[in-house]
Amino acid sequence: MSRSILIVFSLCLAFLPNLQAQKNTLRLILEKQGPWMDSILNKVDRYQVQIIYTQIDRDANNFPSFRSYTYNLDTNLYYYPASTVKMPVAFLALEKLNQIKVEGLSKYSPMHTGAGRPPQTSVSEDTSAENGQPSIANYIKKIFLVSDNDAYNRLYEFLGQEYLNKQLWNKGYKRSRIIHRLSVPGFDVESNRYTNPITFFDTLGKPIFQQGQVMSAAFPRLNLRKQLQGKGYIEGDSTLINQPFDFLNRNYVGLEELHDMLKAVLFPEAVRPDQRFDLTEADYKFLYKCMSAYPRESTHPAYPEHAEEDNYVKFLLFGDKKPPMTIPNNIRIFNKVGLAYGFLSDVAYIVDFENGVEFMVAASIRVNNDEIFNDGKYEYDEIGLPFLGKVGQAIYVHELQRPKLVRPVLAKFKAEDGE
C-alpha cells in the first residue's frame, strides 16, 4: 500500500469518530431522560418516533446559523400529521390576501363563506370575534390558540385544494399533500376537491372581493411507505373491519418540511427567497403573537375552559404536565401540534428570554398499541404526551448548558406589540 493511500486511510479513520459523535448527539441527549425514554426510542417499528433538533447560533450581527440533528427521520414514511397541517394553511391564507391586492382587503375584513354544493355549509357570523364577524385573522388566532378545526376548514376553503398544494410545492415543499377538511362529516375525496364561494366585505358592509366555488384538479400521489397501517379499524359506530387502515387519501406534510416552513416564517432572512411566504412585517408580528399565545391571554376569542392549561397545545417541553399549569414568563413556544389516529406531533421554536436560549425541535410519535384505528384507544396520556414533554425537556437542559459565543438578541419574538 502506497504512503499516499495510507495517509488518506488514516485521515478517514480519524474522521469517523467525529461523524459518529455527530450522528449520536441527539440520541445521547435524549438518553439522559432515563430508561423510560430509552424504551420508547428502542421500539422504532412500534412507535415510529421521528425527531429533528436544530441548534441556533448567532454571529456578531445577530444573524442566525443552524445545525440540525435527527433521530429516525424518514421522509418516505407515512405518519398522519393531523392538525399540524393548519400551520402552512394559516401562512398561505395571509400570503393569498397579499397577492390578491384589493384595496381595503385585509386579514380583518369580514369574510362570509357560502355553500356551493352539499355537504358544504355557510357561515356569516362569528360570536367569538369582537365585531361578531368571521375573518382570516380570527380564524388564525383560533388555529394557534386551541387548534380549532372549523377555523382550518374555512381557510382551506378560501385557499382551495389545488392552489394550496401548488403554492407549497412551488416553494420546494414537495412532500406535502393537504387534500381534506378536518372532523366534518359527509366529505369524501371528490367533495373535498370543491371549495366554497367566499365574499369579503369592507367596514360598511360592501362586498370588496368575491371568489366563486372552486374545483381542484386531482392531486398527484406521494410514494410513501406505510400508507396502510394497523390490523383493523372501526367503521361507523362499532363495526370492526379486519384489514389495515388506508391513509392514501389523507393529508400528509413531512416532519422535515413542517420544520422548514416554521423556520421560513421565524427566520425569513436566513432561508432562500423561493422558500419564504409572501408576508408583510405586520403579518410576521401577528403570527408570532398568535403562535406563542396561551388561551388565557386571548379575549376575542376567549377560552375560559382552558384558562389554567398553558400547555393545552404546547406538547414539547410541557406535554407531561397536568393542569393547573402555567408556563414561566421567560419561556415562549412558537409552534403547532397535531393529535389524531394515535399520532402526536409538534413542531416548535422554543425561546427562554432570561437565559438566552433558543432552539427548534420537531417530533412525532405513534401510540396505538392494539393496532386498531378509530377505536378511541390510544396511549396519548400514558406515552405520547409524556414522551414529547421529555423530548423538549432533554433538549432544553442541553441548550442551557451549551456554550455560545454570542448571546442572541430575541426582542422580535417578544410579540406584545403584534396586531
LUMKEKE-436485 format. One record per residue (C-alpha): residue number from 1; residue in one letter; x, y negated, z negated. Coordinates in Angstrom, 2 decimals. Example, Ala and Ser with C-alpha at 12.3 -4.5 7.8 and 13.67 -1.06 7.14 Angstrom:
<rs>
[r 1 "A" [12.30 4.50 -7.80]],
[r 2 "S" [13.67 1.06 -7.14]],
</rs>
This chain:
<rs>
[r 1 "M" [0.00 0.00 0.00]],
[r 2 "S" [1.49 -3.35 1.03]],
[r 3 "R" [2.29 -6.04 -1.50]],
[r 4 "S" [-0.34 -8.43 0.00]],
[r 5 "I" [-3.08 -5.78 -0.31]],
[r 6 "L" [-2.06 -5.11 -3.91]],
[r 7 "I" [-2.34 -8.81 -4.71]],
[r 8 "V" [-5.81 -9.06 -3.17]],
[r 9 "F" [-6.92 -5.90 -5.01]],
[r 10 "S" [-5.60 -7.27 -8.31]],
[r 11 "L" [-7.43 -10.55 -7.80]],
[r 12 "C" [-10.67 -8.71 -7.12]],
[r 13 "L" [-10.27 -6.67 -10.31]],
[r 14 "A" [-9.58 -9.83 -12.29]],
[r 15 "F" [-12.70 -11.48 -10.86]],
[r 16 "L" [-15.05 -8.56 -11.55]],
[r 17 "P" [-15.37 -9.21 -15.33]],
[r 18 "N" [-16.41 -12.79 -14.60]],
[r 19 "L" [-19.10 -11.59 -12.21]],
[r 20 "Q" [-20.27 -9.04 -14.77]],
[r 21 "A" [-20.36 -11.66 -17.53]],
[r 22 "Q" [-22.49 -13.95 -15.36]],
[r 23 "K" [-24.78 -11.08 -14.41]],
[r 24 "N" [-25.40 -10.13 -18.04]],
[r 25 "T" [-25.67 -13.60 -19.54]],
[r 26 "L" [-29.47 -13.70 -19.71]],
[r 27 "R" [-29.79 -10.13 -20.98]],
[r 28 "L" [-27.25 -10.85 -23.74]],
[r 29 "I" [-29.15 -13.97 -24.78]],
[r 30 "L" [-32.44 -12.07 -24.95]],
[r 31 "E" [-31.00 -9.11 -26.85]],
[r 32 "K" [-30.28 -11.41 -29.78]],
[r 33 "Q" [-34.02 -11.26 -30.47]],
[r 34 "G" [-33.52 -7.71 -31.71]],
[r 35 "P" [-34.68 -4.15 -30.91]],
[r 36 "W" [-38.29 -5.09 -30.11]],
[r 37 "M" [-37.18 -7.34 -27.25]],
[r 38 "D" [-34.76 -4.69 -26.01]],
[r 39 "S" [-37.56 -2.10 -25.98]],
[r 40 "I" [-39.53 -4.28 -23.56]],
[r 41 "L" [-36.58 -5.10 -21.31]],
[r 42 "N" [-35.63 -1.43 -21.00]],
[r 43 "K" [-39.06 -0.42 -19.65]],
[r 44 "V" [-38.82 -2.10 -16.27]],
[r 45 "D" [-41.43 0.03 -14.48]],
[r 46 "R" [-43.96 -0.25 -17.29]],
[r 47 "Y" [-43.78 -3.98 -17.99]],
[r 48 "Q" [-42.42 -5.33 -14.67]],
[r 49 "V" [-40.64 -8.14 -16.51]],
[r 50 "Q" [-39.09 -10.88 -14.38]],
[r 51 "I" [-37.23 -13.88 -15.84]],
[r 52 "I" [-35.40 -16.91 -14.47]],
[r 53 "Y" [-33.39 -19.13 -16.82]],
[r 54 "T" [-31.90 -22.35 -15.43]],
[r 55 "Q" [-29.27 -24.37 -17.25]],
[r 56 "I" [-29.22 -28.09 -16.54]],
[r 57 "D" [-26.12 -30.26 -16.89]],
[r 58 "R" [-25.77 -33.96 -16.22]],
[r 59 "D" [-22.93 -36.00 -14.78]],
[r 60 "A" [-21.91 -39.47 -15.92]],
[r 61 "N" [-24.76 -40.94 -13.85]],
[r 62 "N" [-27.31 -38.57 -15.45]],
[r 63 "F" [-27.67 -36.67 -12.17]],
[r 64 "P" [-28.66 -33.05 -12.85]],
[r 65 "S" [-26.96 -29.90 -11.65]],
[r 66 "F" [-28.47 -26.43 -12.07]],
[r 67 "R" [-27.21 -22.93 -12.74]],
[r 68 "S" [-29.71 -20.08 -12.81]],
[r 69 "Y" [-29.57 -16.62 -14.37]],
[r 70 "T" [-32.15 -13.94 -13.66]],
[r 71 "Y" [-33.35 -10.69 -15.13]],
[r 72 "N" [-35.03 -8.09 -12.90]],
[r 73 "L" [-36.11 -10.77 -10.41]],
[r 74 "D" [-37.65 -9.07 -7.38]],
[r 75 "T" [-39.03 -11.31 -4.65]],
[r 76 "N" [-40.62 -8.29 -2.93]],
[r 77 "L" [-42.53 -7.03 -5.97]],
[r 78 "Y" [-46.20 -7.96 -6.25]],
[r 79 "Y" [-47.42 -9.42 -9.52]],
[r 80 "Y" [-50.66 -11.30 -9.99]],
[r 81 "P" [-49.85 -15.00 -10.54]],
[r 82 "A" [-53.30 -15.80 -11.98]],
[r 83 "S" [-53.59 -19.47 -12.95]],
[r 84 "T" [-50.02 -20.42 -12.10]],
[r 85 "V" [-51.30 -21.00 -8.53]],
[r 86 "K" [-53.14 -24.04 -9.89]],
[r 87 "M" [-49.84 -25.90 -10.21]],
[r 88 "P" [-48.97 -26.15 -6.48]],
[r 89 "V" [-52.65 -26.81 -5.72]],
[r 90 "A" [-52.56 -29.83 -8.06]],
[r 91 "F" [-49.36 -31.08 -6.41]],
[r 92 "L" [-50.79 -30.67 -2.91]],
[r 93 "A" [-54.07 -32.40 -3.81]],
[r 94 "L" [-52.12 -35.54 -4.67]],
[r 95 "E" [-50.00 -35.15 -1.55]],
[r 96 "K" [-53.04 -34.84 0.70]],
[r 97 "L" [-54.56 -38.00 -0.78]],
[r 98 "N" [-51.36 -39.88 0.00]],
[r 99 "Q" [-51.32 -38.58 3.56]],
[r 100 "I" [-54.96 -39.45 4.26]],
[r 101 "K" [-54.04 -43.14 3.86]],
[r 102 "V" [-57.56 -44.55 3.45]],
[r 103 "E" [-57.76 -47.94 1.81]],
[r 104 "G" [-59.27 -47.73 -1.65]],
[r 105 "L" [-58.94 -43.93 -1.87]],
[r 106 "S" [-57.07 -42.68 -4.93]],
[r 107 "K" [-56.96 -39.78 -7.35]],
[r 108 "Y" [-59.51 -41.66 -9.48]],
[r 109 "S" [-62.07 -42.09 -6.67]],
[r 110 "P" [-65.38 -40.29 -7.34]],
[r 111 "M" [-65.32 -37.01 -5.43]],
[r 112 "H" [-68.58 -35.24 -4.62]],
[r 113 "T" [-68.47 -31.67 -3.34]],
[r 114 "G" [-71.26 -30.33 -1.17]],
[r 115 "A" [-72.32 -26.78 -0.32]],
[r 116 "G" [-71.95 -25.84 3.35]],
[r 117 "R" [-73.00 -22.20 3.12]],
[r 118 "P" [-73.68 -19.56 0.46]],
[r 119 "P" [-72.24 -18.85 -2.04]],
[r 120 "Q" [-70.75 -22.36 -2.16]],
[r 121 "T" [-72.01 -24.71 -4.88]],
[r 122 "S" [-72.12 -28.50 -5.06]],
[r 123 "V" [-71.02 -30.93 -7.78]],
[r 124 "S" [-71.71 -34.65 -8.09]],
[r 125 "E" [-71.13 -35.36 -11.77]],
[r 126 "D" [-68.59 -34.57 -14.46]],
[r 127 "T" [-69.72 -35.20 -18.02]],
[r 128 "S" [-66.15 -34.76 -19.29]],
[r 129 "A" [-64.95 -37.81 -17.33]],
[r 130 "E" [-65.08 -41.28 -18.82]],
[r 131 "N" [-67.26 -42.54 -15.93]],
[r 132 "G" [-69.20 -39.28 -15.56]],
[r 133 "Q" [-67.78 -38.73 -12.05]],
[r 134 "P" [-65.61 -35.89 -10.76]],
[r 135 "S" [-62.22 -36.90 -9.38]],
[r 136 "I" [-58.90 -35.43 -8.35]],
[r 137 "A" [-57.33 -36.96 -11.46]],
[r 138 "N" [-59.78 -35.40 -13.89]],
[r 139 "Y" [-59.54 -32.01 -12.19]],
[r 140 "I" [-55.74 -32.10 -12.51]],
[r 141 "K" [-56.00 -33.03 -16.19]],
[r 142 "K" [-58.26 -30.01 -16.77]],
[r 143 "I" [-55.90 -27.72 -14.92]],
[r 144 "F" [-52.91 -28.55 -17.10]],
[r 145 "L" [-54.72 -29.13 -20.41]],
[r 146 "V" [-56.71 -25.88 -20.53]],
[r 147 "S" [-56.22 -24.17 -17.13]],
[r 148 "D" [-59.79 -24.85 -16.02]],
[r 149 "N" [-60.90 -22.52 -13.20]],
[r 150 "D" [-63.61 -24.75 -11.74]],
[r 151 "A" [-61.14 -27.64 -11.50]],
[r 152 "Y" [-58.81 -25.44 -9.48]],
[r 153 "N" [-61.66 -24.24 -7.26]],
[r 154 "R" [-62.68 -27.81 -6.41]],
[r 155 "L" [-59.12 -28.75 -5.44]],
[r 156 "Y" [-58.82 -25.54 -3.40]],
[r 157 "E" [-61.99 -26.64 -1.57]],
[r 158 "F" [-60.56 -30.12 -0.98]],
[r 159 "L" [-57.35 -28.70 0.49]],
[r 160 "G" [-58.73 -25.81 2.50]],
[r 161 "Q" [-57.03 -22.44 2.64]],
[r 162 "E" [-55.08 -22.94 5.87]],
[r 163 "Y" [-53.84 -26.46 5.07]],
[r 164 "L" [-52.85 -25.41 1.56]],
[r 165 "N" [-50.71 -22.48 2.65]],
[r 166 "K" [-49.15 -24.18 5.67]],
[r 167 "Q" [-48.02 -27.09 3.52]],
[r 168 "L" [-46.28 -24.69 1.16]],
[r 169 "W" [-44.74 -22.65 3.99]],
[r 170 "N" [-43.51 -25.83 5.72]],
[r 171 "K" [-41.68 -26.78 2.52]],
[r 172 "G" [-39.90 -23.43 2.56]],
[r 173 "Y" [-42.16 -21.69 0.02]],
[r 174 "K" [-42.88 -18.81 2.36]],
[r 175 "R" [-43.57 -16.18 -0.32]],
[r 176 "S" [-46.88 -17.81 -1.15]],
[r 177 "R" [-50.45 -16.75 -0.43]],
[r 178 "I" [-53.22 -18.79 -2.09]],
[r 179 "I" [-56.41 -17.50 -0.50]],
[r 180 "H" [-59.25 -17.41 -3.00]],
[r 181 "R" [-61.18 -19.21 -5.69]],
[r 182 "L" [-60.92 -18.02 -9.29]],
[r 183 "S" [-63.58 -16.45 -11.53]],
[r 184 "V" [-66.58 -17.37 -9.43]],
[r 185 "P" [-68.97 -14.64 -8.22]],
[r 186 "G" [-70.04 -13.94 -4.67]],
[r 187 "F" [-66.94 -14.88 -2.72]],
[r 188 "D" [-65.12 -12.32 -0.59]],
[r 189 "V" [-62.18 -12.53 1.82]],
[r 190 "E" [-64.28 -14.12 4.57]],
[r 191 "S" [-66.25 -16.60 2.46]],
[r 192 "N" [-63.07 -17.83 0.76]],
[r 193 "R" [-61.85 -18.96 4.19]],
[r 194 "Y" [-64.69 -21.51 4.22]],
[r 195 "T" [-64.30 -24.60 2.04]],
[r 196 "N" [-66.96 -27.11 1.10]],
[r 197 "P" [-67.74 -30.51 2.58]],
[r 198 "I" [-66.44 -33.33 0.39]],
[r 199 "T" [-67.13 -37.08 0.12]],
[r 200 "F" [-65.12 -39.69 -1.78]],
[r 201 "F" [-66.71 -42.96 -2.92]],
[r 202 "D" [-65.45 -46.37 -3.94]],
[r 203 "T" [-66.30 -48.03 -7.25]],
[r 204 "L" [-69.53 -49.41 -5.78]],
[r 205 "G" [-70.75 -46.01 -4.68]],
[r 206 "K" [-69.98 -46.49 -0.98]],
[r 207 "P" [-68.51 -43.49 0.91]],
[r 208 "I" [-64.90 -44.16 1.91]],
[r 209 "F" [-63.78 -40.71 3.14]],
[r 210 "Q" [-65.70 -37.64 4.25]],
[r 211 "Q" [-64.44 -34.17 5.04]],
[r 212 "G" [-66.74 -31.58 6.55]],
[r 213 "Q" [-66.77 -27.87 5.83]],
[r 214 "V" [-63.52 -26.26 6.95]],
[r 215 "M" [-62.98 -22.72 8.20]],
[r 216 "S" [-59.39 -21.50 7.95]],
[r 217 "A" [-57.69 -19.04 10.25]],
[r 218 "A" [-56.73 -15.63 8.89]],
[r 219 "F" [-53.61 -15.67 6.73]],
[r 220 "P" [-50.50 -13.62 7.57]],
[r 221 "R" [-49.76 -10.57 5.45]],
[r 222 "L" [-46.89 -10.59 2.99]],
[r 223 "N" [-44.73 -7.48 2.94]],
[r 224 "L" [-44.74 -6.83 -0.82]],
[r 225 "R" [-44.31 -3.69 -2.85]],
[r 226 "K" [-46.93 -2.53 -5.34]],
[r 227 "Q" [-49.91 -4.38 -3.92]],
[r 228 "L" [-51.70 -1.22 -5.02]],
[r 229 "Q" [-51.30 -0.76 -8.78]],
[r 230 "G" [-52.55 1.38 -11.63]],
[r 231 "K" [-54.52 4.61 -11.61]],
[r 232 "G" [-58.04 3.18 -11.68]],
[r 233 "Y" [-60.29 0.17 -12.14]],
[r 234 "I" [-63.74 -0.72 -13.42]],
[r 235 "E" [-66.24 -1.76 -10.77]],
[r 236 "G" [-69.38 -3.62 -11.80]],
[r 237 "D" [-70.30 -3.20 -15.44]],
[r 238 "S" [-68.84 0.20 -16.23]],
[r 239 "T" [-68.12 2.38 -13.18]],
[r 240 "L" [-64.59 3.80 -13.25]],
[r 241 "I" [-63.02 4.16 -9.81]],
[r 242 "N" [-60.12 6.63 -9.99]],
[r 243 "Q" [-57.82 5.04 -7.46]],
[r 244 "P" [-55.26 2.21 -7.55]],
[r 245 "F" [-56.46 -1.39 -7.75]],
[r 246 "D" [-55.92 -3.26 -4.48]],
[r 247 "F" [-54.22 -6.69 -4.72]],
[r 248 "L" [-53.76 -7.03 -0.95]],
[r 249 "N" [-56.32 -9.84 -0.68]],
[r 250 "R" [-55.37 -11.55 -3.94]],
[r 251 "N" [-53.33 -14.69 -4.48]],
[r 252 "Y" [-49.57 -14.49 -4.71]],
[r 253 "V" [-46.82 -17.01 -5.37]],
[r 254 "G" [-43.38 -15.63 -6.15]],
[r 255 "L" [-41.97 -16.48 -9.56]],
[r 256 "E" [-38.87 -18.00 -7.99]],
[r 257 "E" [-40.99 -20.22 -5.75]],
[r 258 "L" [-43.08 -21.42 -8.70]],
[r 259 "H" [-39.83 -22.26 -10.47]],
[r 260 "D" [-38.59 -24.17 -7.41]],
[r 261 "M" [-41.89 -26.05 -6.95]],
[r 262 "L" [-41.76 -27.23 -10.55]],
[r 263 "K" [-38.13 -28.24 -10.08]],
[r 264 "A" [-39.08 -30.21 -6.94]],
[r 265 "V" [-41.60 -32.29 -8.91]],
[r 266 "L" [-39.49 -32.78 -12.03]],
[r 267 "F" [-36.21 -33.41 -10.18]],
[r 268 "P" [-37.14 -34.55 -6.65]],
[r 269 "E" [-33.81 -36.33 -6.32]],
[r 270 "A" [-31.97 -33.01 -6.71]],
[r 271 "V" [-33.75 -30.95 -4.04]],
[r 272 "R" [-33.79 -31.21 -0.26]],
[r 273 "P" [-36.32 -33.73 1.12]],
[r 274 "D" [-38.19 -30.99 3.01]],
[r 275 "Q" [-38.85 -29.14 -0.27]],
[r 276 "R" [-40.42 -32.14 -2.01]],
[r 277 "F" [-44.07 -33.01 -2.36]],
[r 278 "D" [-45.22 -36.35 -0.94]],
[r 279 "L" [-45.89 -38.12 -4.23]],
[r 280 "T" [-45.69 -41.69 -5.47]],
[r 281 "E" [-43.91 -42.81 -8.64]],
[r 282 "A" [-47.35 -43.19 -10.24]],
[r 283 "D" [-48.17 -39.60 -9.23]],
[r 284 "Y" [-45.00 -38.30 -10.89]],
[r 285 "K" [-45.74 -40.12 -14.14]],
[r 286 "F" [-49.32 -38.87 -14.07]],
[r 287 "L" [-48.18 -35.28 -13.56]],
[r 288 "Y" [-45.53 -35.46 -16.27]],
[r 289 "K" [-48.14 -36.63 -18.73]],
[r 290 "C" [-50.71 -34.01 -17.71]],
[r 291 "M" [-48.27 -31.11 -17.62]],
[r 292 "S" [-46.86 -31.81 -21.08]],
[r 293 "A" [-50.03 -32.89 -22.91]],
[r 294 "Y" [-51.82 -30.87 -25.58]],
[r 295 "P" [-55.62 -30.53 -25.69]],
[r 296 "R" [-55.80 -32.63 -28.91]],
[r 297 "E" [-54.20 -35.56 -27.07]],
[r 298 "S" [-56.97 -35.89 -24.48]],
[r 299 "T" [-60.19 -37.87 -24.89]],
[r 300 "H" [-61.52 -37.55 -21.33]],
[r 301 "P" [-61.78 -34.62 -21.00]],
[r 302 "A" [-61.97 -33.68 -24.69]],
[r 303 "Y" [-61.32 -30.24 -26.15]],
[r 304 "P" [-62.13 -30.27 -29.88]],
[r 305 "E" [-62.27 -26.47 -29.88]],
[r 306 "H" [-58.52 -26.41 -29.13]],
[r 307 "A" [-57.52 -29.29 -31.43]],
[r 308 "E" [-55.34 -27.01 -33.55]],
[r 309 "E" [-53.89 -24.99 -30.67]],
[r 310 "D" [-50.98 -26.91 -29.16]],
[r 311 "N" [-49.80 -23.61 -27.68]],
[r 312 "Y" [-53.14 -22.79 -26.05]],
[r 313 "V" [-51.48 -22.86 -22.61]],
[r 314 "K" [-47.84 -23.03 -23.75]],
[r 315 "F" [-46.70 -19.40 -23.85]],
[r 316 "L" [-42.93 -19.77 -23.65]],
[r 317 "L" [-41.36 -20.73 -27.00]],
[r 318 "F" [-44.68 -20.75 -28.89]],
[r 319 "G" [-46.73 -17.87 -27.44]],
[r 320 "D" [-46.29 -15.73 -30.55]],
[r 321 "K" [-47.66 -18.38 -32.93]],
[r 322 "K" [-51.20 -18.31 -34.30]],
[r 323 "P" [-53.45 -21.35 -34.88]],
[r 324 "P" [-53.46 -23.74 -36.55]],
[r 325 "M" [-50.33 -24.59 -34.61]],
[r 326 "T" [-48.72 -27.98 -33.95]],
[r 327 "I" [-45.67 -28.24 -31.70]],
[r 328 "P" [-42.97 -30.57 -33.15]],
[r 329 "N" [-42.98 -34.10 -31.74]],
[r 330 "N" [-39.42 -33.82 -30.41]],
[r 331 "I" [-40.35 -30.96 -28.06]],
[r 332 "R" [-42.34 -31.21 -24.83]],
[r 333 "I" [-43.14 -28.40 -22.42]],
[r 334 "F" [-43.96 -29.19 -18.77]],
[r 335 "N" [-45.50 -26.00 -17.49]],
[r 336 "K" [-48.24 -23.87 -16.04]],
[r 337 "V" [-49.33 -20.48 -17.35]],
[r 338 "G" [-51.25 -17.57 -15.86]],
[r 339 "L" [-53.12 -14.71 -17.54]],
[r 340 "A" [-55.31 -12.11 -15.80]],
[r 341 "Y" [-55.45 -8.39 -14.96]],
[r 342 "G" [-52.81 -7.74 -17.65]],
[r 343 "F" [-50.28 -10.08 -16.04]],
[r 344 "L" [-48.93 -13.04 -18.04]],
[r 345 "S" [-46.70 -15.71 -16.52]],
[r 346 "D" [-45.33 -19.08 -17.50]],
[r 347 "V" [-43.11 -21.44 -15.54]],
[r 348 "A" [-41.76 -24.27 -17.64]],
[r 349 "Y" [-39.31 -27.10 -18.18]],
[r 350 "I" [-38.64 -27.46 -21.90]],
[r 351 "V" [-37.21 -30.61 -23.49]],
[r 352 "D" [-36.01 -31.37 -27.00]],
[r 353 "F" [-35.56 -35.14 -27.07]],
[r 354 "E" [-33.99 -35.18 -30.52]],
[r 355 "N" [-31.26 -32.65 -29.76]],
[r 356 "G" [-30.67 -33.49 -26.10]],
[r 357 "V" [-31.80 -30.06 -24.90]],
[r 358 "E" [-33.37 -29.34 -21.51]],
[r 359 "F" [-33.75 -26.15 -19.52]],
[r 360 "M" [-36.10 -24.37 -17.16]],
[r 361 "V" [-37.49 -20.88 -17.61]],
[r 362 "A" [-39.98 -18.82 -15.64]],
[r 363 "A" [-41.11 -15.42 -16.83]],
[r 364 "S" [-43.75 -12.80 -16.13]],
[r 365 "I" [-44.78 -9.51 -17.72]],
[r 366 "R" [-47.48 -6.91 -17.09]],
[r 367 "V" [-49.24 -5.38 -20.12]],
[r 368 "N" [-51.69 -2.69 -19.08]],
[r 369 "N" [-50.81 0.49 -20.95]],
[r 370 "D" [-53.79 2.54 -19.76]],
[r 371 "E" [-53.16 1.56 -16.10]],
[r 372 "I" [-56.86 0.73 -15.68]],
[r 373 "F" [-57.75 -2.69 -14.29]],
[r 374 "N" [-60.86 -4.71 -15.15]],
[r 375 "D" [-61.49 -2.76 -18.36]],
[r 376 "G" [-60.56 -5.72 -20.58]],
[r 377 "K" [-57.94 -3.62 -22.37]],
[r 378 "Y" [-54.69 -5.48 -22.02]],
[r 379 "E" [-51.98 -5.94 -24.66]],
[r 380 "Y" [-51.82 -9.72 -24.44]],
[r 381 "D" [-51.71 -10.42 -28.19]],
[r 382 "E" [-49.65 -7.38 -29.15]],
[r 383 "I" [-46.95 -7.58 -26.45]],
[r 384 "G" [-47.42 -10.22 -23.73]],
[r 385 "L" [-47.68 -13.46 -25.69]],
[r 386 "P" [-45.08 -12.46 -28.34]],
[r 387 "F" [-42.70 -11.50 -25.52]],
[r 388 "L" [-42.99 -14.85 -23.75]],
[r 389 "G" [-42.69 -16.71 -27.03]],
[r 390 "K" [-39.49 -14.86 -27.92]],
[r 391 "V" [-38.01 -15.35 -24.46]],
[r 392 "G" [-38.38 -19.10 -24.90]],
[r 393 "Q" [-37.01 -18.97 -28.44]],
[r 394 "A" [-33.93 -16.98 -27.45]],
[r 395 "I" [-33.05 -19.39 -24.66]],
[r 396 "Y" [-33.82 -22.46 -26.80]],
[r 397 "V" [-31.45 -21.28 -29.55]],
[r 398 "H" [-28.79 -20.63 -26.92]],
[r 399 "E" [-29.27 -24.12 -25.49]],
[r 400 "L" [-28.98 -25.72 -28.94]],
[r 401 "Q" [-25.55 -24.13 -29.24]],
[r 402 "R" [-24.38 -24.59 -25.64]],
[r 403 "P" [-21.80 -27.41 -25.37]],
[r 404 "K" [-22.49 -30.15 -22.84]],
[r 405 "L" [-20.05 -32.72 -21.56]],
[r 406 "V" [-22.77 -35.35 -21.11]],
[r 407 "R" [-25.87 -35.76 -23.26]],
[r 408 "P" [-28.91 -36.02 -20.96]],
[r 409 "V" [-30.97 -39.18 -20.77]],
[r 410 "L" [-34.54 -37.89 -20.79]],
[r 411 "A" [-36.55 -41.11 -21.01]],
[r 412 "K" [-38.51 -40.46 -17.80]],
[r 413 "F" [-40.10 -37.39 -19.37]],
[r 414 "K" [-41.49 -39.33 -22.32]],
[r 415 "A" [-44.71 -39.77 -20.43]],
[r 416 "E" [-46.59 -42.05 -22.82]],
[r 417 "D" [-46.94 -44.64 -20.06]],
[r 418 "G" [-48.26 -42.17 -17.49]],
[r 419 "E" [-51.61 -43.06 -15.97]],
</rs>
